Structures are given as C-alpha cells and as structure tokens.
Amino acid sequence: MEYFINCNTSTLSQYAGALTQQQVQHLYRRLGFSASVQTVNAGVGQTANALVDSLINEALTISPLPAPVWSTWNNSNYPADDDLRRQLEREQQGEWELAYANSILSNNLHDRLSFFWSNHFVTELEVYNCNAFLYEYTNCLQRNAIGNFRTFVSEMGLTNAMLYYLDGVFNNSNRPNENYGRELYELFTLGDSPSYSEEDIIETARALTGYTERGELGCEAVVFDPERHDAGPKTIFGQTGNWGYNDVTDILFTQKPTEIAVFICRKLYEFFVHPDSKEDFVDQNIIPAMAATFVASNFEIAPVLAQLFKSEHFFDADAIGVIIKSPYDIYFNFIKETGFSYTDTTIASMVNYSGLLGQTLFEPVDVAGWQRDRSWVNTNFMIGRWLTLETILEGFFQASDEQFRDFAIAAVGPANSNTSNPEIVTQAIVNKITPKGLLTPQDFENALSTFKVEDVPEIYYSPDYTTGGTSQWMLGISPQVPNQVYLLLVHLSRQPEFQLK
C-alpha cells in the first residue's frame, strides 16, 4: 500500500511557527472535509497549538445526530407487505444517509473521526439489514468518535449491527462462533500479529457467548441469555477464570496495552498523515511515541490526536499532498473550498456518486473496510471522478454562475478583488484547491490558458497590465469571468494534483 515514499523525519515536537495558508488548508483537509477561503484565512498566522485545540474542543462538544422516529422500530412497525416494507426501509435509509452526510460535511474532526471509525469497526447494512440497528451503530460511532477507545470497543461489540454482522447472535455455549473474537483481535485492537494465539481466539469466543436471543425475522434487538452462555473456566492471554463479555475487554486492555496502542496509532497515522508508516524513522520514533501517549491517557483518543496534529511532523512539507482523496473528499472538499451553494439534492447526488466510485455509505467492501489510496484511482474510477465532478460543477453554474466570480474574488483576496491580471486569479484558485500547486510551470501555463479562453484575443487582457496599463478585462465586472472560473475548475479537477490532499 506504500505508493508514496515517506521521507518525513520531523519529530512530534510541537510546531512553533505561525501557520501559513498552505498549512491551514492541510490541517482542515485532514481533520475535516476542508474549509472555505474565509475559514482558512482566519487560521493563517495562528499557532498550531491554538488552532488544533479549537478543533479538538469543538469535536468534543458535538452531539450525535438526534434519533429518527424509526430508531426503535422492529418488525411490528413495518407493513406486512414485503414491497411496501422495502420501500419504507429505503426511504428511511435515504433519510439517514442524507442526515449523516450533512453531519460529516459540517462537523470537521468529530465526524471525520466517526467516518474513520466506520471503516475500522466495519459492518455492512446489507448484511444486518435493519434501520434501527443502523441508527444504533451510527450513534455508537458518533458518541465515541473522540472519546475513550476502550469504552468504544466494549460498546461497539454489543451493538446489534455488530452482533448480527460478525455472527455474535450465533455464538452460544453449545457451538461457540469464533468470528467476532477473531476480528476483535485481528481488525479492531491488535492487528495481524503474534500477540495472540488461536487458543486465545477460541477461549475468547466462549467468553462472548450468550448474546443470542433474537427474533426470527430480523430487526429484533439481541438480548443476553444466560442459559446460552458458557460459564466454565477459560484462559485468555494466560488469565484463567469464568470470564464473560466485560472480562474480555478488561483482560485485553490490561494484558496488551502497548500492542493495542501501536496498532491503533498506526492506523490513525496512516489515515491522517501518510499511507506509509513502516518507514524506519516513523516506525521507530513517531508510532511508539504516539502509542505511549495513548496508553498514558488510558486510551483517550483526543490526547494522541492533539500530539500528532500539533507536531512538526504533521506540518512538514513531506506530509502535505501525499494522501489520495476518497470519493467523499473529492466532493465534500470541493463544496467547502469553493463555498458554492448546495441543497440536500446536491448532497444526495454526491452520496450516490461516491457509491459509484467505490465508497458506499454504511457499506464498506468487506470486514477489512475500504483500502483507500491507490484503490480510489483505478482507470474506471478516475474517469468517474472527472465526469461526476464536472456534472456537479455544471449544476452549480446553472444554479448561479455569479458564485463562480465570488469564489475567485474570495480566493485572490481584497487587494486583488478587481484585478486585471488573469495570472493572479489562476494562481489563487490553483493554490486554493490543490495541496501544493501544480507540478511544473507548463502545467500552470496550461491552466492559465484554460482560464483566459482560447477564442478571446490576447489583447483583451492588455499586454501591459503588469505595468499599470488599462485592461479590458477585470475580475469584478467582466461578464466572461464566471464561465472562465468554471472552465478552470473543470480543467483543474482532472489534474493529478487535485486528486491529492
């Protein structure tokens, strides 16, 4: 998975300088789904300590989405007719997709994290197939997104979505099912490592038995049946006793704290900083230091994120523009960065397009989740990214072409709000929607040529605009500007640099 070589040798020492525009944009692209020109400008000149603290504190205060009316529905609430039931279920799912998509678009770090954890504690709606369980699962993600990881693990294992998805509902004393016990270690806490044995998995499965009482038709909440729990002695990580569900969590976090911390901190690092965490410097210095913070804070998530996001390592130039945007990044970053007006219909289209590009909300590809990075940009997906974003751009333009001028004016800043220099405008927009600009001078010239529009004579821009001459073209008033910005954004959306964050 290491498609970018990680050359970053900066430490976790706190970054002390005033943040630049590029660094603030980097922070917002990683901690959320980017930010508007105005939000980025407000962060320029701040310290990493102050800005990161504000974003973490904001995340800690955000509440989960309110429960929809169907959040406790079971089989008795739905029509007996199968077609009517399926129609109602689809309507509810669409409602919840839209609510959660708006939440992850708006809530910066809080729901960037809840979305991240949905690809860690993976379930698939098509498997458990119950909207009430979907709400419970999402609520667990949001409540624990920046809370205590130990609590998170314990609560997630008892959600109905997880019990159904990983066969906990079939785990009884007569025939223990090892599926959840195996994934608890391999995917959720320890990784594929020698720190647990097959025997540990078998014994853990026995300790997790009993959560099997359920309705026959699905969408009935699972409850614990002590008659189906294996009450005999089990040995887990060398500890013997009549262990049950809560004991498994206690033993796991008591016996394997460092292993858990390293595994989780590596995933956080690869998601927020760089897809390659195995490079020697990072593996030997950054991950162990993060893990030590995680253990020392008793597995609170916020302290280790604060350490990472405030660091010289996070703001190093080698950390910027090295992660390939997910489908949600492509669309949601674009909305936030341009400030274009959108509706629920716009968001619903983006949710649908993301699914077409391999990232279906509430439906990761399998129990291991989306693999990210290069998997987002195969040949078919690249064409899809170009065409769908162009469709979205066309919709924005048809709705209000003047918002394209407004975006350009915001990008260049007040001093250039009525500039006659198309190069200033092109550079400002390039700087706004790409992490490090375009790769070569020729790439920029191509973008500038697109913005100036081929069939407009060069004299229109006046050959002496850079020396104070009068130009026929001005950003604030020329009628061609909205279309020029539109064409430039279409061009930039197809460039390799736009695919990165």
Secondary structure, DSSP 8 states (H G I E B T S, - for coil): ---S-------SSB--SB--HHHHHHHHHHHSS---HHHHHHHTT-BHHHHHHHHHHHHHH-------TTTT--GGGS-SSHHHHHHHHHHHHHHHHHHHHHHHHHSHHHHHHHHHHHTTS---HHHH--HHHHHHHHHHHHHHTTSBHHHHHHHHTTSHHHHHHTTGGG-BTTB---HHHHHIIIIIIS-SSTTS-HHHHHHHHHHTTT--B--TTS----B--GGGS--S-EEETTEEE---HHHHHHHHHHH-HHHHHHHHHHHHHHHHT-S---SHHIIIIIHHHHHHHHHHTTTBHHHHHHHHHTBHHHHSGGGTT-SB--HHIIIIIHHHHH-----HHHHHHHHHHHHHTT--TT--SSTT----GGGGGSHHHHHHHHHHHHHHHHHHHHH-THHHHHHHHHHH-GGGTT-S-HHHHHHHHHHHHSSS--SSHHHHHHHHHHHH-TTS-GGGG-TTGGGT---S--TTT-TTHHHHHHHHHHHHHTSGGGGB-
